[in-house]
Every structure is written in structure tokens, then in C-alpha cells.
Amino acid sequence: MTVVFTLPIILDGGMGRELQSVGAPFQQPEWSAQALIEAPHFISQVHTSFIQAGAEVITTNTYALVPFHIGEKRFNEEGANLIKLAAQLARQSVTGHPGLLVAGCIPPVLGSYRPDLFTLEKAKPLLEVLINNQQADADIWLAETISSISEAAMIKARTATTDKPTWIAFTIKDEVTAAPALRSGEFVYDAVSQIAGQHVSAILFNCSCAEVMETALTIAKQALVDRGLADSVQLGVYANNFPPIGDLHEANNAVSGIREDVEPQRYREFATMWLKAGASIVGGCCGVSPAHIKALAELKHA
């Protein structure tokens, strides 16, 4: 599907914490999968809230539909049907809203923020289940919170066999530095250089603090220029609203707190900096609410 957006393109925000805020079933380790399992109408409610706020890309609620969150037994027995349901709910949410896209979420299948847990042998079968059961309803693929070049390369190779463009979103270390790095320790410049291009039409940074994103964008833009891809690959950011996440963080052992200093207007100020640094896609990750997305949507008319 080819859709022409006026820039910036506005993504949705964080599904999990918004589910919690509206009273949906929510707990660790299931995270956003809990509502899908017990009360899927809450998923539709949150999708609608983000659409009403101005989101133009609605992401399927499949992030937690991996053994890391729902357990190996439940994944083997119910995973395919749950993934399919999440994709169908996202598709239904955009019905009647011409021009909105459904992004088929591809999470880090062996655990968020833990590149040390990644192996091709274990990851590939899980990736197959995610892709096969979203294929019918997704317009694009959105690989989220990817911590290493090797996982991004695996996803790029697999999605190349589909008829959909791929957006790869890397999570980076929550350290302000002149040489930003993925959580694997690999440099952003190298990741962008190796992954951008062909059917990977956008490189994004997500699920890291807002303060570290501007430098990552600057480095990513230089990598695209050096590879001759600056006119064909977009850049984007959707930060989280969590305190800094350190190495070896266990994503499903506790519910992180929400920062009080990044309210919607402040988040919009960050997004304005990201746009100046080269982003054309902005949205929100964990803890970013419809109110934050509404503030971003106003940038289209600023």
C-alpha cells in the first residue's frame, strides 16, 4: 500500500501503560498481552484513543506475544491465534479512517533490552509465527526495541520475502554521548549503515529516554548520507517515558515508573528537536499517552 503523508508522520503511543490507565487487566510478566487474553475490547479502545489523538500509524498489540512474556506453553498453544487477533483488532480500528496504516509489530522475540539472550536458532521460529499471523492485516512491518545488529539483520532478511516495507526501530543506551550505541554496545552508525536500505525504508529509535535521541538521529543521518540513502530512507523517534534503563534490565520483572517531567508539551519540545535533526516520523513508546500524541499531531499544522 502506498500512502502519501504530510510530514511528520505521527505514530501511536505506548499500549501497555495506556491499558493500565484505562483499567484493563494488566500485570507482569504478561504486560499488554493480559488485556488481549482476558478483555480484548480494551485493545480496541486504546487504538481508538490514539487515532482520535491524531495517530496515523496504529501498531498491533503483539509486542508481548512471545514466550518471554506469556510463557512457552501458552505461546505454543495460543500464540498464533492471539497474534492474529491483535492484528485483526488493529485493522478494525483503522476501518473508516482512510490513509491510516497498520504496523505489524515485531518485538525482540527473546527479551527486551537483552541482546545477550539472542540466538538465531531460537529466534527464527518465533519470528515466523509473528509474521505469518499478521501478514493479512499489516501494511508495514515495525520491528521495535531491537537491541543488536544481528537481530535486525534476521528481521530484515525474513521480511524481504513479504510484500511489505519494513521499519526497524533500535533501542539505544540511555547515556548522552557523542557516539550513541545500541544496547548490544554496537554503534548507531554501524547499525544504520548495515540495516538501512532495500525494503527497510525507515530507521527509528525507540524505548530509550528522550534525551538521547537527538544525537542518535544526527549519527543516523550521516550514515544514510554516506551510503547514498538520505533521500530513500526515513528517520524517526518514539521515546519512552521511563527513567533510564540499564544493562541487563529484566523487562518483565517489574512495572517501571513513569517520569513526571516529560508531560505532553515537553515531549512535543523534544519532538521538535528530533524533526530538526532529521526525523520525519515521531510517536511514543512506553508511558506516552494519547495526550502526548495529540501534542505531536499539532506539529503537522505548526
One Martini backbone bead per residue (centre of mass of N, CA, C, O) as a GRO file, in nm:
protein
  302
    1MET     BB    1   0.095   0.037   0.024
    2THR     BB    2   0.035   0.375  -0.082
    3VAL     BB    3   0.112   0.659   0.126
    4VAL     BB    4   0.059   1.010   0.156
    5PHE     BB    5   0.221   1.218   0.371
    6THR     BB    6   0.230   1.453   0.591
    7LEU     BB    7   0.467   1.616   0.765
    8PRO     BB    8   0.475   1.434   1.010
    9ILE     BB    9   0.462   1.119   1.112
   10ILE     BB   10   0.215   0.963   1.327
   11LEU     BB   11   0.232   0.782   1.593
   12ASP     BB   12   0.175   0.604   1.843
   13GLY     BB   13   0.175   0.475   2.159
   14GLY     BB   14   0.155   0.324   2.465
   15MET     BB   15  -0.017   0.043   2.539
   16GLY     BB   16   0.029  -0.072   2.826
   17ARG     BB   17  -0.012   0.190   3.007
   18GLU     BB   18  -0.290   0.257   2.889
   19LEU     BB   19  -0.433   0.009   2.987
   20GLN     BB   20  -0.388   0.067   3.283
   21SER     BB   21  -0.534   0.352   3.287
   22VAL     BB   22  -0.826   0.210   3.186
   23GLY     BB   23  -0.852  -0.081   3.350
   24ALA     BB   24  -0.704  -0.307   3.245
   25PRO     BB   25  -0.562  -0.588   3.229
   26PHE     BB   26  -0.250  -0.578   3.434
   27GLN     BB   27   0.069  -0.748   3.414
   28GLN     BB   28   0.329  -0.930   3.531
   29PRO     BB   29   0.460  -1.059   3.236
   30GLU     BB   30   0.228  -0.992   3.016
   31TRP     BB   31   0.121  -0.714   2.996
   32SER     BB   32  -0.048  -0.643   2.702
   33ALA     BB   33  -0.162  -0.943   2.686
   34GLN     BB   34  -0.377  -0.958   2.907
   35ALA     BB   35  -0.608  -0.807   2.761
   36LEU     BB   36  -0.624  -0.987   2.512
   37ILE     BB   37  -0.707  -1.243   2.675
   38GLU     BB   38  -0.953  -1.110   2.864
   39ALA     BB   39  -1.005  -0.791   2.714
   40PRO     BB   40  -0.999  -0.684   2.392
   41HIS     BB   41  -1.162  -0.413   2.398
   42PHE     BB   42  -0.923  -0.243   2.510
   43ILE     BB   43  -0.757  -0.234   2.257
   44SER     BB   44  -0.957  -0.076   2.085
   45GLN     BB   45  -0.974   0.169   2.270
   46VAL     BB   46  -0.675   0.257   2.240
   47HIS     BB   47  -0.660   0.287   1.941
   48THR     BB   48  -0.881   0.508   1.930
   49SER     BB   49  -0.736   0.717   2.104
   50PHE     BB   50  -0.496   0.758   1.907
   51ILE     BB   51  -0.659   0.842   1.663
   52GLN     BB   52  -0.797   1.090   1.797
   53ALA     BB   53  -0.505   1.225   1.848
   54GLY     BB   54  -0.346   1.156   1.540
   55ALA     BB   55  -0.280   0.888   1.450
   56GLU     BB   56  -0.140   0.706   1.146
   57VAL     BB   57  -0.014   0.464   1.317
   58ILE     BB   58  -0.104   0.129   1.396
   59THR     BB   59  -0.010  -0.094   1.645
   60THR     BB   60   0.022  -0.397   1.719
   61ASN     BB   61  -0.055  -0.619   2.004
   62THR     BB   62   0.249  -0.814   1.998
   63TYR     BB   63   0.491  -0.766   2.190
   64ALA     BB   64   0.398  -0.992   2.427
   65LEU     BB   65   0.381  -1.244   2.205
   66VAL     BB   66   0.594  -1.412   2.392
   67PRO     BB   67   0.755  -1.621   2.604
   68PHE     BB   68   0.878  -1.397   2.785
   69HIS     BB   69   0.567  -1.326   2.876
   70ILE     BB   70   0.356  -1.597   2.829
   71GLY     BB   71   0.504  -1.839   2.771
   72GLU     BB   72   0.558  -2.135   2.614
   73LYS     BB   73   0.288  -2.281   2.636
   74ARG     BB   74   0.099  -2.050   2.543
   75PHE     BB   75   0.237  -1.995   2.278
   76ASN     BB   76   0.196  -2.278   2.151
   77GLU     BB   77  -0.128  -2.274   2.192
   78GLU     BB   78  -0.203  -1.932   2.140
   79GLY     BB   79  -0.021  -1.737   1.978
   80ALA     BB   80  -0.137  -1.729   1.688
   81ASN     BB   81  -0.425  -1.629   1.767
   82LEU     BB   82  -0.339  -1.372   1.917
   83ILE     BB   83  -0.191  -1.236   1.685
   84LYS     BB   84  -0.430  -1.230   1.494
   85LEU     BB   85  -0.616  -1.063   1.674
   86ALA     BB   86  -0.439  -0.811   1.698
   87ALA     BB   87  -0.444  -0.748   1.393
   88GLN     BB   88  -0.751  -0.724   1.362
   89LEU     BB   89  -0.795  -0.490   1.562
   90ALA     BB   90  -0.625  -0.286   1.409
   91ARG     BB   91  -0.780  -0.296   1.145
   92GLN     BB   92  -1.056  -0.214   1.262
   93SER     BB   93  -0.961   0.070   1.372
   94VAL     BB   94  -0.910   0.191   1.062
   95THR     BB   95  -1.183   0.174   0.986
   96GLY     BB   96  -1.283   0.477   0.839
   97HIS     BB   97  -0.958   0.569   0.802
   98PRO     BB   98  -0.818   0.706   0.567
   99GLY     BB   99  -0.456   0.637   0.554
  100LEU     BB  100  -0.424   0.438   0.763
  101LEU     BB  101  -0.192   0.234   0.935
  102VAL     BB  102  -0.063  -0.096   0.980
  103ALA     BB  103   0.162  -0.217   1.222
  104GLY     BB  104   0.361  -0.493   1.241
  105CYS     BB  105   0.474  -0.623   1.522
  106ILE     BB  106   0.828  -0.675   1.605
  107PRO     BB  107   0.977  -0.812   1.850
  108PRO     BB  108   1.193  -0.910   2.087
  109VAL     BB  109   1.170  -1.253   2.111
  110LEU     BB  110   1.393  -1.289   2.378
  111GLY     BB  111   1.405  -0.986   2.483
  112SER     BB  112   1.426  -0.696   2.633
  113TYR     BB  113   1.745  -0.548   2.647
  114ARG     BB  114   1.872  -0.861   2.553
  115PRO     BB  115   2.119  -0.945   2.346
  116ASP     BB  116   2.238  -1.194   2.509
  117LEU     BB  117   1.973  -1.385   2.430
  118PHE     BB  118   2.043  -1.398   2.133
  119THR     BB  119   1.935  -1.638   1.877
  120LEU     BB  120   1.868  -1.771   1.580
  121GLU     BB  121   1.752  -2.048   1.656
  122LYS     BB  122   1.528  -1.926   1.855
  123ALA     BB  123   1.406  -1.682   1.682
  124LYS     BB  124   1.293  -1.776   1.406
  125PRO     BB  125   1.028  -1.929   1.490
  126LEU     BB  126   0.894  -1.678   1.621
  127LEU     BB  127   0.894  -1.495   1.373
  128GLU     BB  128   0.709  -1.667   1.200
  129VAL     BB  129   0.454  -1.638   1.371
  130LEU     BB  130   0.431  -1.329   1.354
  131ILE     BB  131   0.415  -1.300   1.044
  132ASN     BB  132   0.195  -1.507   0.955
  133ASN     BB  133  -0.035  -1.363   1.163
  134GLN     BB  134  -0.009  -1.053   1.012
  135GLN     BB  135  -0.007  -1.038   0.700
  136ALA     BB  136  -0.318  -0.966   0.636
  137ASP     BB  137  -0.315  -0.671   0.822
  138ALA     BB  138  -0.050  -0.552   0.731
  139ASP     BB  139   0.135  -0.283   0.579
  140ILE     BB  140   0.370  -0.294   0.788
  141TRP     BB  141   0.684  -0.326   0.943
  142LEU     BB  142   0.762  -0.316   1.309
  143ALA     BB  143   1.063  -0.312   1.459
  144GLU     BB  144   1.107  -0.331   1.812
  145THR     BB  145   1.351  -0.290   2.031
  146ILE     BB  146   1.631  -0.323   1.896
  147SER     BB  147   1.968  -0.434   2.019
  148SER     BB  148   2.080  -0.559   1.737
  149ILE     BB  149   2.210  -0.635   1.435
  150SER     BB  150   2.134  -0.937   1.417
  151GLU     BB  151   1.829  -0.903   1.457
  152ALA     BB  152   1.781  -0.706   1.226
  153ALA     BB  153   1.887  -0.893   1.000
  154MET     BB  154   1.680  -1.116   1.035
  155ILE     BB  155   1.430  -0.940   0.978
  156LYS     BB  156   1.510  -0.835   0.703
  157ALA     BB  157   1.528  -1.110   0.560
  158ARG     BB  158   1.231  -1.201   0.613
  159THR     BB  159   1.069  -0.944   0.505
  160ALA     BB  160   1.174  -0.968   0.206
  161THR     BB  161   0.947  -1.206   0.148
  162THR     BB  162   0.758  -0.980   0.140
  163ASP     BB  163   0.518  -0.699   0.049
  164LYS     BB  164   0.662  -0.522   0.282
  165PRO     BB  165   0.766  -0.275   0.450
  166THR     BB  166   1.043  -0.177   0.671
  167TRP     BB  167   1.075  -0.095   1.017
  168ILE     BB  168   1.353  -0.002   1.223
  169ALA     BB  169   1.380  -0.016   1.586
  170PHE     BB  170   1.609   0.114   1.804
  171THR     BB  171   1.769   0.057   2.104
  172ILE     BB  172   1.936   0.268   2.335
  173LYS     BB  173   2.142   0.398   2.533
  174ASP     BB  174   2.102   0.589   2.845
  175GLU     BB  175   2.339   0.787   2.705
  176VAL     BB  176   2.505   1.079   2.680
  177THR     BB  177   2.667   1.079   2.358
  178ALA     BB  178   2.869   1.100   2.068
  179ALA     BB  179   2.844   0.758   2.065
  180PRO     BB  180   2.595   0.593   2.002
  181ALA     BB  181   2.435   0.288   2.133
  182LEU     BB  182   2.341   0.000   2.153
  183ARG     BB  183   2.274  -0.246   2.387
  184SER     BB  184   2.520  -0.416   2.259
  185GLY     BB  185   2.745  -0.169   2.174
  186GLU     BB  186   2.673  -0.091   1.906
  187PHE     BB  187   2.685   0.135   1.669
  188VAL     BB  188   2.471   0.336   1.507
  189TYR     BB  189   2.624   0.369   1.244
  190ASP     BB  190   2.647   0.063   1.184
  191ALA     BB  191   2.350  -0.013   1.190
  192VAL     BB  192   2.252   0.172   0.964
  193SER     BB  193   2.452   0.081   0.742
  194GLN     BB  194   2.348  -0.232   0.747
  195ILE     BB  195   2.012  -0.192   0.738
  196ALA     BB  196   1.962   0.010   0.544
  197GLY     BB  197   1.755  -0.048   0.290
  198GLN     BB  198   1.575  -0.144   0.051
  199HIS     BB  199   1.297  -0.240   0.242
  200VAL     BB  200   1.427  -0.042   0.446
  201SER     BB  201   1.255   0.273   0.491
  202ALA     BB  202   1.315   0.281   0.815
  203ILE     BB  203   1.475   0.450   1.090
  204LEU     BB  204   1.459   0.399   1.442
  205PHE     BB  205   1.396   0.524   1.783
  206ASN     BB  206   1.334   0.335   2.088
  207CYS     BB  207   1.299   0.283   2.419
  208SER     BB  208   1.420   0.563   2.511
  209CYS     BB  209   1.530   0.841   2.605
  210ALA     BB  210   1.481   1.158   2.490
  211GLU     BB  211   1.783   1.270   2.532
  212VAL     BB  212   1.928   1.049   2.315
  213MET     BB  213   1.806   1.103   2.016
  214GLU     BB  214   1.948   1.333   1.862
  215THR     BB  215   2.226   1.204   1.817
  216ALA     BB  216   2.127   0.952   1.672
  217LEU     BB  217   2.015   1.105   1.429
  218THR     BB  218   2.276   1.238   1.333
  219ILE     BB  219   2.424   0.972   1.280
  220ALA     BB  220   2.215   0.843   1.090
  221LYS     BB  221   2.223   1.059   0.872
  222GLN     BB  222   2.520   1.018   0.799
  223ALA     BB  223   2.492   0.723   0.710
  224LEU     BB  224   2.297   0.778   0.478
  225VAL     BB  225   2.476   0.967   0.320
  226ASP     BB  226   2.718   0.766   0.285
  227ARG     BB  227   2.507   0.553   0.131
  228GLY     BB  228   2.283   0.711  -0.045
  229LEU     BB  229   1.988   0.724   0.156
  230ALA     BB  230   1.854   1.006   0.232
  231ASP     BB  231   1.602   0.987   0.008
  232SER     BB  232   1.487   0.670   0.100
  233VAL     BB  233   1.530   0.704   0.419
  234GLN     BB  234   1.379   0.723   0.713
  235LEU     BB  235   1.334   0.900   1.022
  236GLY     BB  236   1.286   0.813   1.380
  237VAL     BB  237   1.084   0.871   1.692
  238TYR     BB  238   1.005   0.673   2.008
  239ALA     BB  239   0.990   0.737   2.316
  240ASN     BB  240   1.006   0.703   2.641
  241ASN     BB  241   0.872   0.746   3.003
  242PHE     BB  242   1.134   0.653   3.147
  243PRO     BB  243   1.370   0.576   3.317
  244PRO     BB  244   1.662   0.466   3.299
  245ILE     BB  245   1.807   0.185   3.125
  246GLY     BB  246   1.994  -0.078   3.197
  247ASP     BB  247   2.187  -0.326   3.204
  248LEU     BB  248   2.019  -0.625   3.244
  249HIS     BB  249   1.733  -0.573   3.215
  250GLU     BB  250   1.411  -0.677   3.334
  251ALA     BB  251   1.116  -0.637   3.160
  252ASN     BB  252   0.930  -0.866   3.352
  253ASN     BB  253   0.982  -0.786   3.686
  254ALA     BB  254   0.855  -0.489   3.644
  255VAL     BB  255   0.702  -0.171   3.692
  256SER     BB  256   0.764   0.111   3.564
  257GLY     BB  257   0.806   0.431   3.597
  258ILE     BB  258   0.681   0.756   3.550
  259ARG     BB  259   0.752   1.043   3.429
  260GLU     BB  260   0.694   1.394   3.529
  261ASP     BB  261   0.887   1.574   3.313
  262VAL     BB  262   0.714   1.442   3.046
  263GLU     BB  263   0.500   1.608   2.919
  264PRO     BB  264   0.345   1.689   2.634
  265GLN     BB  265   0.501   1.958   2.580
  266ARG     BB  266   0.785   1.842   2.625
  267TYR     BB  267   0.769   1.624   2.408
  268ARG     BB  268   0.730   1.821   2.176
  269GLU     BB  269   1.007   1.955   2.208
  270PHE     BB  270   1.166   1.709   2.139
  271ALA     BB  271   1.039   1.660   1.856
  272THR     BB  272   1.142   1.921   1.733
  273MET     BB  273   1.439   1.833   1.748
  274TRP     BB  274   1.413   1.578   1.576
  275LEU     BB  275   1.325   1.718   1.317
  276LYS     BB  276   1.585   1.894   1.290
  277ALA     BB  277   1.770   1.615   1.284
  278GLY     BB  278   1.571   1.429   1.057
  279ALA     BB  279   1.294   1.366   1.128
  280SER     BB  280   0.957   1.218   0.999
  281ILE     BB  281   0.903   1.038   1.261
  282VAL     BB  282   0.656   1.037   1.531
  283GLY     BB  283   0.623   0.920   1.879
  284GLY     BB  284   0.542   0.653   2.116
  285CYS     BB  285   0.607   0.481   2.401
  286CYS     BB  286   0.635   0.407   2.700
  287GLY     BB  287   0.412   0.633   2.862
  288VAL     BB  288   0.272   0.735   2.600
  289SER     BB  289   0.003   0.925   2.540
  290PRO     BB  290  -0.257   1.070   2.379
  291ALA     BB  291  -0.168   1.354   2.470
  292HIS     BB  292   0.109   1.341   2.337
  293ILE     BB  293   0.007   1.284   2.046
  294LYS     BB  294  -0.154   1.542   2.016
  295ALA     BB  295   0.094   1.727   2.035
  296LEU     BB  296   0.228   1.613   1.779
  297ALA     BB  297  -0.002   1.664   1.570
  298GLU     BB  298   0.034   1.979   1.584
  299LEU     BB  299   0.297   1.985   1.402
  300LYS     BB  300   0.147   1.972   1.119
  301HIS     BB  301   0.037   2.293   1.185
  302ALA     BB  302   0.299   2.478   1.264
   0.00000   0.00000   0.00000
